């Protein structure tokens, strides 16, 4: 098609190229957004684990053993899994003893999470370690 003097506009090829470039930029932004959302979920897990840990430590100060702090019924905090819009299920797994305890946060699948992703805090003889799997494997 020939342009006559005074006609202005974009060709179809120019418009397609711009749409492709915008699509590529949007896909890069979407990947970054998903990783940011996962990071915020891990922050929720670590915050709730901190609350549970503080309750377990208060229970220990009263009883002098972690064995008597092995369920949510025995500590002074409720199970955070029961809160609305939570992204994790919390548990107190393993063997509680006079010097050991563990807290496990497993990602629930209500909003597209992978149930194989978890964050765990272990305390053995005063040494606390954090670990994770899946999307949370870099947590230390």
Backbone as JSON, one array per atom type, in Angstrom:
{
  "sequence": "XXXXXXXXXXXXXXXXXXXXXXXXXXXXXXXXXXXXXXXXXXXXXXXXXXXXXXXXXXXXXXXXXXXXXXXXXXXXXXXXXXXXXXXXXXXXXXXXXXXXXXXXXXXXXXXXXXXXXXXXXXXXXXXXXXXXXXXXXXXX",
  "N": [[0.84, -1.16, 0.0], [0.57, 2.13, -0.83], [1.6, 5.18, 0.59], [0.05, 8.27, 0.61], [0.83, 11.71, 0.37], [0.83, 13.27, 3.53], [-0.53, 11.23, 4.9], [-0.58, 9.32, 7.84], [0.57, 6.81, 10.19], [0.85, 3.44, 11.57], [2.46, 0.5, 10.42], [1.21, -2.86, 10.01], [3.13, -4.75, 10.7], [4.85, -3.29, 12.41], [3.15, -2.87, 14.59], [2.69, -5.53, 15.44], [5.28, -6.26, 16.23], [5.66, -4.55, 18.45], [3.66, -5.57, 20.16], [4.64, -8.16, 20.61], [7.04, -7.56, 21.97], [6.0, -6.33, 24.3], [4.63, -8.53, 25.34], [6.77, -10.27, 25.98], [8.1, -8.78, 27.96], [6.05, -8.7, 29.87], [5.85, -11.41, 30.56], [8.3, -11.83, 31.83], [7.99, -10.13, 34.03], [5.85, -11.38, 35.31], [6.96, -13.83, 36.2], [8.78, -12.85, 38.07], [7.0, -11.67, 39.85], [5.64, -13.91, 40.87], [7.7, -15.2, 42.29], [8.15, -13.29, 44.25], [5.72, -13.38, 45.62], [5.86, -15.98, 46.7], [8.03, -15.58, 48.4], [6.87, -13.79, 50.24], [5.01, -15.49, 51.39], [6.71, -17.29, 52.69], [7.73, -15.58, 54.58], [5.49, -15.21, 56.15], [5.27, -17.8, 57.24], [7.7, -18.0, 58.71], [7.28, -15.96, 60.57], [5.04, -16.9, 62.02], [6.14, -19.29, 62.97], [8.01, -18.19, 64.69], [6.31, -17.08, 66.65], [5.14, -19.42, 67.67], [7.43, -20.67, 68.61], [8.25, -18.9, 70.66], [6.14, -19.32, 72.44], [6.55, -22.01, 73.09], [9.02, -21.8, 74.37], [8.28, -20.24, 76.59], [6.61, -22.08, 77.85], [8.51, -24.02, 78.44], [10.06, -22.63, 80.33], [8.33, -22.65, 82.45], [7.96, -25.38, 82.99], [10.38, -26.68, 82.73], [11.05, -28.59, 80.85], [10.86, -29.61, 77.47], [9.21, -31.62, 76.73], [6.72, -31.45, 77.89], [5.48, -29.61, 76.35], [4.42, -30.28, 73.9], [2.22, -30.0, 72.19], [-0.35, -27.94, 70.67], [-2.35, -27.59, 72.49], [-1.06, -27.55, 74.91], [0.55, -25.34, 75.05], [0.7, -21.7, 75.2], [-0.53, -20.57, 72.91], [-2.68, -20.44, 70.07], [-3.31, -22.77, 67.39], [-1.9, -21.63, 64.47], [-2.81, -22.48, 62.0], [-5.52, -22.39, 61.98], [-6.24, -19.81, 61.53], [-7.79, -17.29, 59.44], [-7.13, -17.16, 55.92], [-4.53, -18.18, 56.0], [-1.48, -19.58, 54.78], [-0.21, -21.89, 55.37], [0.03, -25.05, 57.1], [0.46, -25.81, 60.4], [2.54, -27.7, 62.59], [3.68, -29.63, 65.39], [6.0, -31.62, 65.2], [7.78, -34.77, 65.69], [9.95, -35.91, 68.37], [9.59, -34.54, 71.43], [11.74, -33.52, 73.98], [13.73, -33.15, 76.96], [15.47, -31.26, 75.99], [14.96, -30.8, 73.28], [13.02, -29.76, 70.44], [10.66, -29.32, 67.72], [9.29, -27.46, 64.97], [7.0, -27.42, 62.37], [6.03, -26.09, 59.29], [3.85, -26.58, 56.78], [3.16, -26.02, 53.42], [-0.06, -25.19, 52.34], [-2.58, -26.16, 49.92], [-4.6, -24.49, 49.13], [-4.53, -22.02, 47.72], [-3.12, -22.59, 45.4], [-0.64, -23.49, 46.23], [2.17, -25.72, 46.74], [2.01, -28.76, 48.28], [4.28, -30.1, 48.96], [6.13, -28.3, 49.76], [7.81, -26.95, 52.49], [8.63, -25.47, 55.68], [10.88, -25.7, 58.33], [11.72, -25.62, 61.77], [14.19, -26.58, 63.96], [15.2, -27.36, 67.21], [17.84, -28.37, 69.03], [19.37, -29.19, 71.88], [19.8, -26.48, 72.48], [20.76, -25.44, 70.07], [19.59, -23.92, 67.26], [18.12, -24.6, 64.16], [17.1, -23.86, 60.84], [15.23, -25.07, 58.07], [14.13, -25.89, 54.74], [11.98, -26.93, 52.0], [11.42, -27.44, 48.47], [9.92, -24.6, 47.16], [10.89, -23.2, 49.27], [13.48, -23.95, 49.82], [15.8, -22.49, 50.08], [15.82, -21.31, 52.54], [17.44, -20.62, 55.55]],
  "CA": [[0.0, 0.0, 0.0], [1.36, 3.36, -0.92], [1.11, 6.32, 1.36], [0.01, 9.55, -0.09], [1.36, 12.79, 1.2], [-0.02, 13.65, 4.64], [-1.06, 10.06, 5.61], [0.28, 8.88, 8.93], [0.09, 5.6, 10.85], [1.81, 2.36, 11.76], [2.18, -0.7, 9.63], [0.81, -4.02, 10.8], [4.37, -5.35, 11.21], [5.31, -2.5, 13.56], [2.24, -3.13, 15.71], [2.96, -6.9, 15.9], [6.57, -6.24, 16.94], [5.42, -3.92, 19.75], [2.88, -6.51, 20.96], [5.56, -9.24, 21.01], [7.94, -7.01, 22.99], [5.22, -6.17, 25.53], [4.38, -9.88, 25.85], [8.01, -10.78, 26.59], [8.3, -8.04, 29.21], [5.03, -9.13, 30.83], [6.18, -12.75, 31.06], [9.4, -11.67, 32.79], [7.44, -9.52, 35.24], [5.01, -12.37, 35.97], [7.84, -14.75, 36.92], [9.31, -12.12, 39.24], [5.9, -11.48, 40.78], [5.37, -15.18, 41.55], [8.74, -15.45, 43.29], [7.91, -12.35, 45.34], [4.6, -13.9, 46.39], [6.37, -17.1, 47.49], [8.85, -15.01, 49.47], [5.99, -13.26, 51.27], [4.44, -16.63, 52.11], [7.73, -17.81, 53.61], [7.81, -14.63, 55.69], [4.37, -15.56, 57.04], [5.63, -19.03, 57.95], [8.74, -17.71, 59.7], [6.69, -15.15, 61.64], [4.22, -17.78, 62.86], [7.06, -20.19, 63.67], [8.56, -17.41, 65.79], [5.28, -16.99, 67.7], [5.04, -20.75, 68.29], [8.69, -20.9, 69.35], [8.18, -18.13, 71.9], [5.21, -20.01, 73.34], [7.22, -23.22, 73.57], [10.05, -21.38, 75.32], [7.6, -19.86, 77.84], [6.18, -23.34, 78.47], [9.73, -24.64, 78.98], [10.45, -21.92, 81.54], [7.44, -23.05, 83.55], [8.0, -26.82, 83.29], [11.79, -27.1, 82.65], [11.21, -29.65, 79.86], [10.07, -29.4, 76.26], [8.3, -32.75, 76.57], [5.37, -31.05, 78.31], [5.06, -28.52, 75.45], [4.45, -30.94, 72.6], [1.03, -29.79, 71.36], [-0.91, -26.6, 70.81], [-3.19, -27.57, 73.69], [-0.22, -27.4, 76.09], [1.26, -24.06, 75.02], [-0.23, -20.57, 75.33], [-0.92, -19.99, 71.64], [-3.55, -21.28, 69.27], [-2.74, -23.26, 66.14], [-2.08, -20.62, 63.43], [-3.47, -23.07, 60.84], [-6.94, -22.08, 62.07], [-6.46, -18.4, 61.18], [-8.24, -17.14, 58.06], [-6.17, -16.78, 54.87], [-3.17, -18.65, 56.24], [-0.96, -20.34, 53.65], [0.52, -23.03, 55.89], [-0.5, -25.86, 58.18], [1.53, -25.86, 61.39], [2.54, -28.9, 63.42], [4.8, -29.82, 66.32], [6.32, -33.02, 64.96], [8.98, -35.33, 66.3], [9.99, -36.23, 69.78], [9.96, -33.46, 72.33], [12.44, -34.07, 75.14], [14.13, -32.09, 77.88], [16.24, -30.22, 75.31], [14.7, -30.79, 71.84], [11.67, -29.59, 69.9], [10.62, -28.99, 66.29], [8.07, -26.82, 64.46], [6.92, -27.64, 60.93], [5.0, -25.37, 58.55], [3.7, -27.2, 55.46], [2.36, -25.18, 52.53], [-1.32, -25.81, 51.94], [-2.85, -26.05, 48.48], [-5.82, -23.71, 48.9], [-4.35, -20.98, 46.71], [-2.15, -23.0, 44.4], [0.64, -23.88, 46.8], [2.58, -27.11, 46.59], [2.05, -29.34, 49.63], [5.62, -30.61, 49.21], [6.96, -27.2, 50.24], [7.69, -26.8, 53.94], [9.66, -24.75, 56.45], [11.0, -26.4, 59.61], [12.67, -25.12, 62.76], [14.58, -27.61, 64.92], [16.04, -26.94, 68.32], [18.43, -29.52, 69.7], [20.37, -28.79, 72.88], [20.07, -25.05, 72.39], [21.16, -25.06, 68.71], [18.39, -23.79, 66.43], [18.39, -24.61, 62.72], [15.93, -23.76, 59.98], [15.39, -25.7, 56.78], [12.95, -25.84, 53.91], [12.03, -27.73, 50.78], [10.68, -26.87, 47.36], [10.08, -23.15, 46.98], [11.52, -22.63, 50.47], [14.71, -24.69, 50.08], [16.92, -21.59, 50.38], [15.7, -20.79, 53.91], [18.45, -21.14, 56.48]],
  "C": [[0.89, 1.23, 0.0], [0.72, 4.43, -0.06], [1.09, 7.54, 0.47], [0.52, 10.61, 0.86], [0.35, 13.15, 2.29], [-0.63, 12.48, 5.39], [-0.06, 9.62, 6.67], [-0.29, 7.62, 9.53], [1.21, 4.58, 10.98], [1.44, 1.21, 10.84], [1.81, -1.83, 10.56], [2.04, -4.7, 11.42], [4.89, -4.6, 12.43], [4.44, -2.77, 14.79], [2.49, -4.52, 16.28], [4.26, -6.95, 16.69], [6.4, -5.63, 18.33], [4.65, -4.87, 20.67], [3.76, -7.65, 21.45], [6.5, -8.75, 22.11], [7.21, -6.85, 24.32], [4.92, -7.53, 26.16], [5.6, -10.46, 26.54], [8.26, -10.08, 27.92], [7.29, -8.46, 30.28], [5.35, -10.51, 31.39], [7.34, -12.7, 32.06], [8.88, -11.09, 34.11], [6.59, -10.53, 36.0], [5.84, -13.37, 36.77], [8.39, -14.09, 38.18], [8.22, -11.94, 40.3], [5.6, -12.76, 41.55], [6.44, -15.48, 42.6], [8.6, -14.5, 44.48], [6.76, -12.82, 46.22], [5.05, -15.08, 47.25], [7.23, -16.61, 48.64], [7.96, -14.47, 50.59], [5.32, -14.38, 52.06], [5.45, -17.22, 53.08], [7.9, -16.87, 54.8], [6.68, -14.88, 56.68], [4.72, -16.78, 57.88], [6.66, -18.75, 59.04], [8.2, -16.88, 60.86], [5.87, -16.03, 62.58], [5.09, -18.79, 63.62], [7.7, -19.47, 64.86], [7.59, -17.28, 66.96], [5.17, -18.32, 68.44], [6.28, -21.03, 69.13], [8.69, -20.15, 70.68], [7.25, -18.79, 72.92], [5.83, -21.27, 73.92], [8.29, -22.86, 74.6], [9.43, -20.93, 76.65], [7.12, -21.1, 78.59], [7.38, -24.04, 79.12], [10.16, -23.96, 80.29], [9.58, -22.31, 82.73], [7.63, -24.51, 83.94], [9.41, -27.4, 83.29], [11.98, -28.32, 81.74], [10.34, -29.33, 78.65], [9.04, -30.51, 76.06], [6.87, -32.38, 76.97], [4.82, -29.91, 77.46], [4.85, -29.04, 74.03], [3.18, -30.82, 71.76], [0.49, -28.39, 71.59], [-1.82, -26.48, 72.03], [-2.37, -27.28, 74.95], [0.54, -26.08, 76.14], [0.23, -22.93, 74.97], [-0.53, -19.85, 74.02], [-1.81, -20.98, 70.89], [-2.81, -21.72, 68.01], [-2.97, -22.22, 65.05], [-2.74, -21.17, 62.16], [-4.94, -22.71, 60.81], [-7.26, -20.63, 61.71], [-6.96, -18.29, 59.74], [-7.1, -16.71, 57.15], [-4.74, -17.2, 55.16], [-2.74, -19.56, 55.09], [-0.23, -21.61, 54.07], [-0.32, -23.78, 56.92], [0.66, -26.08, 59.14], [1.39, -27.1, 62.26], [3.77, -28.87, 64.33], [5.21, -31.28, 66.22], [7.51, -33.5, 65.78], [8.83, -35.57, 67.79], [10.44, -35.01, 70.56], [10.63, -34.1, 73.54], [12.81, -32.91, 76.06], [14.87, -30.97, 77.16], [15.95, -30.12, 73.81], [13.23, -30.5, 71.52], [11.78, -29.23, 68.42], [9.27, -28.35, 65.97], [8.09, -26.96, 62.95], [5.75, -26.85, 60.35], [4.97, -25.95, 57.15], [2.75, -26.35, 54.64], [1.07, -25.89, 52.19], [-1.61, -25.5, 50.47], [-4.08, -25.22, 48.17], [-5.67, -22.68, 47.8], [-3.23, -21.32, 45.73], [-0.79, -23.37, 44.93], [0.92, -25.35, 46.59], [2.74, -27.7, 47.99], [3.41, -29.96, 49.95], [6.59, -29.54, 49.7], [6.73, -27.02, 51.74], [8.85, -26.0, 54.5], [9.69, -25.41, 57.82], [12.04, -25.71, 60.48], [12.92, -26.25, 63.74], [15.45, -26.99, 65.99], [16.53, -28.19, 69.03], [19.55, -29.02, 70.6], [20.78, -27.34, 72.72], [20.52, -24.56, 71.03], [19.92, -25.06, 67.84], [18.8, -23.78, 64.96], [17.07, -24.55, 61.97], [16.24, -24.46, 58.67], [14.08, -25.6, 56.03], [13.09, -26.74, 52.71], [11.21, -27.04, 49.7], [10.98, -25.4, 47.19], [10.81, -22.49, 48.15], [12.85, -23.31, 50.79], [15.89, -23.79, 50.42], [16.85, -21.0, 51.78], [16.73, -21.44, 54.81], [18.32, -20.47, 57.82]]
}
